[in-house]
Amino acid sequence: MAKIKIVTDGTADIPAELARELGIEVVPLLIHADDKVYRAGIDLTDEQLYDMLMSGHPRFKVSSPSSAVFEQLYRRLVGDVDYVFSIHLSTHLGSIYANTVQARSKVPASTTRIELVDSKSASTGLGSVVLAAARAAREGATPDEVSRLINAMVRHTHVCFFVDTMEHLESAGRLTITGSVLGSMQRIKPLMILDEGEIVPYERTRTRAKAIEGLFTFIEDFPRVQEVIVLFATTPEDVEKLLEKVEPIFPREKVQIARFGPGVAAHLGSGAMGVTVFEGFEE
């Protein structure tokens, strides 16, 4: 049986315990603060990072792991495993995938195959793909089966979210929205989706209550739903409001609740909420 290793990055928002349990290599994001560089989740806990984020720390900045970090990891895995599936943040949202491409090009040829995957997603959208791949590998799936599963999960996993202000996304340069449209969105709480890995407007809502209703509508519009993850940054009290709406169409006890990792939250701002929907595969 082929030995398979799953690699991802800190934007996948996978709990550290679960990553360890499934043997997933998570390359951490880098946090720049007070003229020091910290590895998110290793040198600083998520709670510490959220405290810095919420306090408006003047020198708080998130950056991607370098190609050298990925190269070092790939070199360590070469010869130890047969296949590496390195699954990462959408290329439209950061430089991580480009860094993995550069890293792989520097790794000597070997019998270990390194397959790079642009998830076209982020947060638990990316995390859902990674977890499915890791579980399949642990259960004895072949590399071809894991590859097909990853590609299918990418196609059938969807993310919708809203933010309190467009300021953070705009300053991070993550929007491909024209200036005139962006200006009109500053006064509302727009719902956005990841479409082929790009952030695009989904629905214009003017209040937080309407935005939460929009998240429900996003879920409801799928003809079938196998998995729902509700995401929040700093407003856990709003999760219950969404769960009440979702309950008639999807079992409440099956809804997973997760917090945006601080690296993702830094680009969304406080008050952000979202949902990840896996629609399942047709029988």
URCORQUI-V71372 format. One record per residue. N is the residue number from 1. RES is the residue in one small letter. PSI is psi in degrees with one decimal (999 if undefined). OMEGA is omega in radians with two decimals (none if undefined). Layout:
[[N | RES | PSI | OMEGA] [N | RES | PSI | OMEGA]]
//
This chain:
[[1 | m | 132.8 | -3.12] [2 | a | 139.9 | 3.09] [3 | k | 119.9 | -3.03] [4 | i | 137.3 | 3.07] [5 | k | 134.3 | 3.10] [6 | i | 130.3 | 3.13] [7 | v | 141.7 | 3.03] [8 | t | -166.6 | -3.13] [9 | d | 173.5 | -3.02] [10 | g | -12.8 | 3.11] [11 | t | -5.6 | -3.12] [12 | a | -14.3 | 3.11] [13 | d | 44.9 | 3.08] [14 | i | 129.5 | 3.09] [15 | p | 138.3 | -3.07] [16 | a | -38.7 | -3.12] [17 | e | -41.1 | -3.13] [18 | l | -39.2 | 3.10] [19 | a | -43.2 | 3.12] [20 | r | -43.2 | -3.12] [21 | e | -39.2 | -3.08] [22 | l | 1.3 | 3.11] [23 | g | 29.2 | -3.13] [24 | i | 131.3 | 3.05] [25 | e | 114.6 | 3.13] [26 | v | 114.3 | 3.11] [27 | v | 117.3 | -2.99] [28 | p | 152.2 | 2.96] [29 | l | 161.3 | 3.13] [30 | l | 135.2 | 3.13] [31 | i | 125.2 | 3.11] [32 | h | 120.2 | 3.13] [33 | a | 138.0 | 3.11] [34 | d | 40.1 | 3.12] [35 | d | 20.9 | 3.06] [36 | k | 159.2 | 3.11] [37 | v | 127.0 | -3.12] [38 | y | 149.2 | 3.01] [39 | r | 119.5 | -3.10] [40 | a | 132.0 | 3.12] [41 | g | -7.1 | 3.13] [42 | i | -59.1 | 3.13] [43 | d | -25.9 | 3.09] [44 | l | 138.6 | 3.10] [45 | t | 164.2 | 3.09] [46 | d | -38.4 | -3.13] [47 | e | -40.7 | 3.09] [48 | q | -41.1 | -3.14] [49 | l | -39.3 | 3.10] [50 | y | -38.7 | 3.10] [51 | d | -42.3 | 3.12] [52 | m | -40.7 | -3.13] [53 | l | -46.9 | -3.06] [54 | m | -25.4 | -3.14] [55 | s | -0.2 | 3.14] [56 | g | 39.1 | -3.12] [57 | h | 123.0 | -2.99] [58 | p | -24.3 | -3.08] [59 | r | 26.3 | 3.14] [60 | f | 119.8 | -3.13] [61 | k | 141.4 | 3.13] [62 | v | 136.0 | 3.08] [63 | s | 163.2 | -3.10] [64 | s | 149.6 | 3.00] [65 | p | 144.6 | -3.06] [66 | s | 166.1 | 3.08] [67 | s | -30.7 | -3.14] [68 | a | -36.1 | 3.12] [69 | v | -44.0 | 3.12] [70 | f | -40.0 | 3.12] [71 | e | -44.6 | 3.12] [72 | q | -42.3 | 3.13] [73 | l | -47.6 | -3.13] [74 | y | -41.1 | 3.12] [75 | r | -36.0 | 3.12] [76 | r | -34.7 | -3.09] [77 | l | -27.9 | -3.13] [78 | v | 128.6 | -3.14] [79 | g | -23.0 | -3.14] [80 | d | -30.3 | 3.11] [81 | v | 164.8 | -3.13] [82 | d | -38.3 | -3.10] [83 | y | 140.4 | 2.99] [84 | v | 124.5 | 3.00] [85 | f | 111.1 | -3.08] [86 | s | 106.0 | -2.94] [87 | i | 125.9 | -2.93] [88 | h | 172.7 | 3.10] [89 | l | 145.3 | 3.10] [90 | s | 138.4 | 3.12] [91 | t | -22.8 | 3.14] [92 | h | -11.1 | -3.02] [93 | l | -2.1 | 3.14] [94 | g | -179.2 | -3.03] [95 | s | 4.7 | -3.02] [96 | i | -49.6 | -3.11] [97 | y | -43.4 | 3.12] [98 | a | -37.3 | 3.12] [99 | n | -34.7 | 3.10] [100 | t | -36.0 | 3.11] [101 | v | -45.8 | 3.12] [102 | q | -41.1 | -3.12] [103 | a | -45.0 | -3.11] [104 | r | -34.1 | -3.11] [105 | s | -18.8 | -3.12] [106 | k | -4.2 | -3.13] [107 | v | 129.2 | -3.12] [108 | p | 148.5 | 3.10] [109 | a | 140.2 | 3.13] [110 | s | -176.6 | 3.12] [111 | t | -12.9 | 3.09] [112 | t | 125.5 | 3.11] [113 | r | 128.9 | 3.11] [114 | i | 112.6 | 3.14] [115 | e | 123.2 | -3.14] [116 | l | 137.5 | -3.08] [117 | v | 124.2 | 2.97] [118 | d | 110.7 | -3.07] [119 | s | -15.9 | -3.05] [120 | k | 27.6 | -3.07] [121 | s | -171.7 | -3.13] [122 | a | 168.8 | 3.11] [123 | s | -135.4 | -3.06] [124 | t | -12.8 | 2.99] [125 | g | -46.9 | 3.03] [126 | l | -44.8 | -3.10] [127 | g | -38.3 | 3.14] [128 | s | -40.3 | 3.12] [129 | v | -45.5 | -3.12] [130 | v | -45.8 | -3.11] [131 | l | -40.9 | 3.12] [132 | a | -41.8 | 3.13] [133 | a | -43.2 | -3.11] [134 | a | -41.3 | 3.14] [135 | r | -39.5 | 3.12] [136 | a | -43.1 | 3.14] [137 | a | -41.2 | 3.14] [138 | r | -31.0 | -3.13] [139 | e | 4.5 | 3.02] [140 | g | 14.5 | 3.10] [141 | a | 148.1 | 3.10] [142 | t | 162.5 | 3.08] [143 | p | -40.5 | 3.12] [144 | d | -39.6 | 3.13] [145 | e | -41.0 | 3.11] [146 | v | -42.1 | 3.13] [147 | s | -45.1 | 3.13] [148 | r | -39.8 | 3.13] [149 | l | -45.2 | 3.13] [150 | i | -48.3 | -3.12] [151 | n | -38.7 | 3.12] [152 | a | -41.2 | 3.12] [153 | m | -40.4 | 3.12] [154 | v | -41.0 | -3.11] [155 | r | -30.0 | -2.97] [156 | h | 9.4 | 3.11] [157 | t | 129.7 | -2.98] [158 | h | 145.6 | -3.10] [159 | v | 134.5 | 3.05] [160 | c | 141.6 | -3.11] [161 | f | 166.2 | 2.99] [162 | f | 159.7 | -3.14] [163 | v | 157.5 | 3.10] [164 | d | -31.5 | 3.13] [165 | t | 147.3 | -3.14] [166 | m | -4.4 | -3.00] [167 | e | -47.0 | -3.04] [168 | h | -43.8 | 3.12] [169 | l | -39.3 | -3.12] [170 | e | -44.7 | -3.10] [171 | s | -26.3 | 3.12] [172 | a | -8.4 | 3.13] [173 | g | 30.1 | -3.08] [174 | r | 4.7 | -3.08] [175 | l | 139.2 | 3.07] [176 | t | 29.8 | -3.10] [177 | i | 140.3 | -3.14] [178 | t | 155.5 | -3.09] [179 | g | -41.0 | -3.12] [180 | s | -40.7 | 3.12] [181 | v | -42.1 | 3.14] [182 | l | -41.9 | 3.14] [183 | g | -39.5 | -3.13] [184 | s | -19.2 | -3.11] [185 | m | -11.3 | -3.09] [186 | q | -26.1 | -3.05] [187 | r | 4.3 | -3.11] [188 | i | -179.8 | 3.06] [189 | k | 81.6 | -3.00] [190 | p | 141.0 | 2.96] [191 | l | 139.4 | 3.12] [192 | m | 154.1 | 3.09] [193 | i | 162.3 | 2.99] [194 | l | 113.6 | -3.13] [195 | d | 109.4 | -3.04] [196 | e | 35.7 | 3.06] [197 | g | -4.5 | 3.11] [198 | e | 145.7 | 3.06] [199 | i | 120.1 | 3.13] [200 | v | 150.5 | 3.12] [201 | p | 142.3 | 3.13] [202 | y | -45.8 | -3.12] [203 | e | 142.9 | 3.12] [204 | r | 119.5 | 3.08] [205 | t | 144.4 | -3.02] [206 | r | -16.6 | -3.13] [207 | t | 162.8 | 3.12] [208 | r | -39.4 | 3.13] [209 | a | -42.3 | 3.12] [210 | k | -34.6 | 3.11] [211 | a | -41.1 | 3.09] [212 | i | -40.1 | 3.06] [213 | e | -38.0 | 3.12] [214 | g | -36.0 | 3.07] [215 | l | -41.2 | 3.09] [216 | f | -45.0 | 3.14] [217 | t | -38.9 | 3.10] [218 | f | -45.6 | 3.12] [219 | i | -45.5 | -3.06] [220 | e | -29.2 | -3.06] [221 | d | -14.9 | 3.11] [222 | f | 131.8 | -3.14] [223 | p | -26.5 | 3.06] [224 | r | 145.4 | -3.14] [225 | v | 126.9 | -3.14] [226 | q | -29.1 | -3.08] [227 | e | 137.7 | 3.08] [228 | v | 130.8 | 3.04] [229 | i | 124.2 | 3.08] [230 | v | 129.4 | -3.08] [231 | l | 141.7 | 3.05] [232 | f | 160.5 | 3.09] [233 | a | -63.7 | -3.06] [234 | t | 8.8 | -3.07] [235 | t | 69.4 | 3.14] [236 | p | -24.3 | -3.13] [237 | e | -23.9 | 3.14] [238 | d | -15.7 | 3.13] [239 | v | -42.7 | -3.13] [240 | e | -37.9 | 3.14] [241 | k | -39.6 | 3.12] [242 | l | -39.8 | 3.14] [243 | l | -38.2 | 3.12] [244 | e | -36.6 | 3.14] [245 | k | -37.2 | -3.05] [246 | v | -29.3 | -2.99] [247 | e | -41.0 | -3.13] [248 | p | -19.4 | -3.07] [249 | i | -13.8 | -3.14] [250 | f | 132.3 | -3.06] [251 | p | 123.2 | -3.09] [252 | r | -40.1 | -3.08] [253 | e | -13.9 | 3.12] [254 | k | -9.0 | 3.13] [255 | v | 127.4 | 3.07] [256 | q | 144.9 | 3.14] [257 | i | 129.9 | -3.10] [258 | a | 156.3 | 3.08] [259 | r | 136.4 | 3.02] [260 | f | 134.4 | 3.02] [261 | g | 152.6 | -3.09] [262 | p | -30.2 | 3.11] [263 | g | -39.6 | 3.08] [264 | v | -43.3 | -3.11] [265 | a | -30.6 | 3.13] [266 | a | -26.5 | 3.13] [267 | h | -11.2 | -3.12] [268 | l | -30.4 | -3.10] [269 | g | 165.5 | 3.13] [270 | s | 152.4 | 3.11] [271 | g | -6.3 | 3.14] [272 | a | 146.1 | 3.05] [273 | m | 157.5 | 3.11] [274 | g | 176.2 | 3.05] [275 | v | 145.7 | 2.96] [276 | t | 130.3 | -3.13] [277 | v | 124.9 | 2.98] [278 | f | 115.9 | -3.03] [279 | e | -5.5 | -3.13] [280 | g | 176.4 | -3.13] [281 | f | 146.6 | 3.11] [282 | e | 140.1 | 3.13] [283 | e | 999 | none]]
//
